[in-house]
Amino acid sequence: MEHLHIQHEKFLREEREKMSMLVARTQKMKSQNIGGIQKHNQREFEHNSNQKIDKDLSHLNYDLVNESNIDYRERVTEIIENQKTGTRAIRKDAVLVNEWIITSDQAFFRNLDSEDTQRFFKCSVNFFEERYGAQNMAYAQVHMDESTPHMHLGVVPMKDGRLQAKNVFNKIELLKIQKELPEYLREQGFDINRGQEGSEKKHMTDKEYKAMHEKMSEVTSKISEEENRAMVLKEQNNSLETKIKDSKSFLEREINSVPKGRKTEEKSSNGETLYLVRTSEMNRFLEMSRSLNTVLMANASLERERKELLEKNRRLEQRVSILEQAQEHAAAILKTAKKHASTIAQGVFERAITFSKTFYKNNAEVDKESDRVFKHIEESPEGLEDKNKWRKQAQQYEMYRNR
């Protein structure tokens, strides 16, 4: 019985692994991001720099919340003002929208027709509406003109009459969404699973994700080219080996056909037995000898070519290996870039501290410089690993100013 139980668990695990995985990732949108995301989502650009977008298919895009294109800023402001209970103004650096990207792999959508695809995205919207309120859904733009169908879902993080993204989408809530959204979709009849649980993979912004996707496509294309070249070299190598084998067979046939002279009783000066051979047979033997030398030289040349091809093939395999390693390290490069951005921000912060120490009596100048520094920090890329350190340094800075 225990053995059957183990087999059953193994079968279920293998079946889950065959299922397509849901992609549900979020990014924070502040005031300065709203215009750009509107142009991208509603395809309002004059010149499209994204080569993944097929303009001939853009008419198939649709919004599940709005019947036509809208002004994102006006819509978000309307949602906030209709629910805000306090009189305090919204901070300029506040997160106005949490935009969710909802999608899966191409195999998942190949098994769906257009109606089921729309129902998949509509069910996803329903999940967020039930959880965070239909009144907080700013847009739900579905893109059908890129390589894989996906939805940009804009959720305004309003709760208890306040805009509070940190409380609405905290770490615990994000983990719940990753678990409960695929469960909800399976209940609606979709054969989809959650992403790898406990994965150390980091979320990327939409721009980073597309840049990574393009880089991966480029690397994959190069690997395919190198593999094709390696295949051609292998075929050439096999052809050379066949020629060498044919040459050896020819030599064996020629050697076996060498005319045998008639033995005589005479001996050479060193005691060797002499044979009587006709002049015509001797001339044929000499001609065969010359042919033999030609074949041996050709074989030597073929063998050199074969070794050169083997060496080229070995170098190509090394290049393919290097390209595969580059594919694995691409994510690490993005992470390193973020750390550089953090270092720049820290330098600006230290400059502000030095400035305040020198002119701490001039409060207006200190406040101006302080606002400039904190604005720079807030506009730094998402994913900085030292936000707690920034918060602590900011508190120490405020204590110094208030002395």
N, C-alpha and C positions, 0 to 999 in steps of 0.2 A: 504493500500500500504506500509506503513511504517513497518507494521508487517511482510509482505512478504519479504521486503528488509532485515530485521533482520534475518529472517529464512534463506534467501539465503546466507548472510554473515556467519551465523553459519555453514551452510552446507559446504561452501568453506573452512572454518577454519578446520572443522573435516576431510575433504578430505586431506588437507595439512598435518595434523597431522598423517594420515595413511601412508603418503609417507616416504620412507627411506631418511635418512639425509646424505648429503655428508660430508666426513671427509677430510679436506685439511689443513694440519699443516706443518710448516717449522721449520728447525733447521739449525744453522750456522755451517759450516765446515771450520776449519782452516787447516793449513799445517799438523799439527800433527794428524788430524782426518782422512785424506784422505785414508791412508793405511787400517785403520780398517774398514771404510765403504765399501771399495772395496772388502775386504775379505768377509764381510757379504753379500753384494748385489750379488756377483758373486759366492757365496758358495765355497770359496777357502780354507776353514778351513779343517784340517785333522780330528779333533775331534769336533763334534757339541755339544755344551753345551745347546743349545736352544731346549728344548723338544717339542716346538710347531712346529718344522720343521720336515716334513716327507720326508726323503731322497728318498724314492721310487717315490715321485712326483716331485723331483727337476728338472727332465728333461723337465717338462712342463713350467719352467720359461723362460722368453724371454726378450730381450732388444729392445725397439721400436726405439732407436736411432742408436745403433751399431749392426752390424750383428754377432759379436762374442765378447768374453771377451776382455777387454782393460786394459791398465795401466791408472788408474784414474789420477795419478799425471801428466803423460805425456800429456794426453788429456786436462786437465785443463790448463796446462802451454801453450799448443799450442793455445788454444782459447784466452788466455790473450795476448800472444805475437803477434798474428795475428791482434789484434785490438788496442793495446797500442800505443798511440801517443807520450807520453813523454819518457824521458830517465831515469826518477827516478825509482829506484829499488822498487819492491813490498815489503812492510813491512812483517817481519816474522810473525807478529800476525794478518795479514789481513784475512778477511773472503774470502775464495776462491770460495766456493760453498754454495748456499742456497739449501738444499735438501728438497723437498716437499714430504710428504706422502699423497697419494691420495687413498681413499677407501670409503666403506660404510659398512652397516651391512650385515649379512649373508643372511637375507631375500631378500635383493636387488639382490644379485648375484645368488640366487636360481632361480630367474625368468629369468636369462640370460643364453644362451648357450655359448659355448667357443668363437664363432665368435663375438657375441654381447659384451661379456666381453672384448675382445681385442679392439673392436671398442670404448667402453667406455673409456678405458685408452688412446687410440690413440686420441680421441677427446679432452681429458684433455691435452695431449701433444700439440695438435694444438692450444689450447687456450693460453698456455704459449709461444709457438713459435710466434704467431701473436702479442703478447704483448711485448715480450722481445727479439725476434729474434731467428730464428732457429739456427743461428751460435753459440748461447750461451747455447744450450742444450748439456750437457756433457754426460748424460746417462739417460735412462728411463727404469729401471729394474723392471719388473713385477714378483711378487712372487705368484706362484700358489701352493706352497708346505706348506703353513701354514693354520691356521683355516679359515681365510678370505682372498680372493685375494686382493692385494694392490700393489701400484707402488711407487718406490723410484725415483723421478725425480730430477736430478741434474742440477741446473741453475747457470751458472757463471754470477755474477752481474756486467757485463760490460756495461758502458754507456758513450757516448761521449769520447771514447778512454781511459777511466779510470775504474779501479776496484773500485766500490763504493756501497757496499751492503747497507749502511745506507740510501742512496738516492733511490736506486732501490726498495728496500723492506722496505719503511718506514711504520709508523703506518697507515696512510691514505690508502696507496696502499694495505696493508694487509686486511683492511676492505673491500675495493673494490673487492678484489679477493674472499672473503667469500660471497659476494653478487652476483657478476657477473659470477663466474664459474658455480654455479648450474643453473643459468639462461641460460647460453650457452649450458649446457648439456641437459636441458629440450628442447631447440630448436632442438637438435640433436635426440630427441625422447626418452630420458631416464626419467623415472618416479622417480625423485629425488629432494629433497628440500635442502635448506641451513640449517646449524646448528641453534640452538636457538639464535635469535638476542638479543643482550644486555646481553648475559650470562656472569657470572663472572668466568667461568671455565678458568683455566690456561692451556697453551700449555705445553706439556712435551716432553722431548727428546725421541727418539725411544727406548732407553734402559729403561728409566723410564716408558714409556707406556707399554712395554712388562712385566716389573716387576710388575706393577700395575695389568695388566691383569691376570698374574699368581696368584697374591695374591687374586684377586677377585674370580678366579676359585676355589682356595683352600677354601675360606670362604663359597662360594656357596655350595661346596661339603659337608662341615661340617654342614651347615644349613640343607641340604637335609638328612644327616644321622640322625641329631637330630629330624627332623620332622618324619622320619620313625620310630625311637624309640618311639616317642610320640604316633604315630598311633598304634604301638604294645601294648603299655601300655593301651591305650584307649580300644582296643579290649579285653585285659585281664580284665580290669575293668568291661566292659559290661558282660563278661562271669561270673565274680563273682556276679554281680547283678542278673543275671539269676539264678545262683545257690541258692542265698539267697531267691529269689522269689519262686523257686521250693520247698525249705525247708519249707517256710511258708505255702505253699499249702499242703504239706505233713502233717504238724502239724495240720492244720485245719481239714483235712480228718480223722486223727487219733483221734482227740478230739471228733469229731462228731460220731465216731464209738465206743466210750467207752460204754461198756454194762451197762444198767440201771437195777438196782436191784428191787426186789419186796418190796413195802412199807409195814411195819408191824405196829402194834399198840404200840410197845414198844418204850420207850424213854430212852435216855442216862441219865447219872447222872446230866448233865447240862441242860437237857430238850430238846436236839436235837432229831429229828426223826431218827430212825434206819431203814436200808434197809437190806433185806436178799439177799445175793449174793452167787452164787455157787463158790466152791473152784477153778474150772477151769477158771471161769471168773475173779476171783481175781488174779490168777497167770498171766492171759493174761494182766490184768490191770497193774500189777507190771512190766511186761516185757515192756509194752508200756511206762511206766513212765521212765524206764531206757533208752529206745530209745529216748524219749523226751529230756532227759538230754544230751544225746550224740549229738542230732541235735542242741540243743541250744548252746552247746560248739563249735560245728562246725560252726554255724552261727556267733558266736562271733569272732572266728578265721578268718572267711571270711571277716567280717566287718573290722577287723584290717588290713587285707591285702588290702582291697579296699581303706582304708584311706592312707595306705603307698603308693599305686600306684598313688593316687590322688596327694600326696605330691611330688612324683618323677616327675609326669607330670608337676606340677607347676614349679619345679626347672628346668626342661628341657625347658619350655617356656621362663624362665628367661635367660637361656644360649643362646637360639636362638636370643633373643632380644639383648644380649650383642654382639653376632657375627654380627648382622645387624648393630649395632652402629660402630663396628670395620671397617666394609666395608665403612661406610660413612666417617670415620675419616682417612682413608688411605691416601687420597690426602693431608690432613693437615700435616701428618707426613713427607711427601716429602718436603713440603714447609718449615717446621721447620728445616729439614736437610740442606736446602739451606741457611737458616739464620745462622746456625752454620758455614757453609763454609765461609760466609761473615765475621763472627767474627774472624775466623782464619786469613783471609786475612788482616783484619784491624790491627791485632797484628803484622803481618809481616811488614806492612807499618809503624807503630809507631816505630818499631825497626830500620827501615831505617832512620827515622827522627832523632832518638837519635844518630845513628851512624854519620850522617852528621854534627850534632851540635858539636860532639867531634873532628872530623877530617876534618872539612870543608876546611882546607887549602890544603888537599891532594885530588885534583880533580879526579884523576884517580880512587882512591878507592871509592869515593862518587859515581862516574858514574857507577862503577861496581856494587855496592850495589843497586843503583837506578834501573838499568836495571833488576836486579834479582827480585826486588819487583814488578815492573810493569809487568814482565813476569808472575809472580805468579798470579797477579790480572787478567790478560788477560785470563789465563788458568782456572780461577775459573768457576764453573758451570754456564750455562746460566740461566737467570731469577733472578739474584741478584737484590734486590729492592733498592739498594743504589748506583747505578752507578753514578748518578749526584753528590752525596757526594764525591765519589772517585775522580771524575774529578775536583771538587773544591779543594780538599786536594792536588791533584797533582799540580794544578796551584800555590797554596800557597807554595808548596815545591820548585817549580822552581824559584819563586820570592826570596825565602830565599837563594837558591844556588847562584843566580846572584848578591846578595848584595856585 
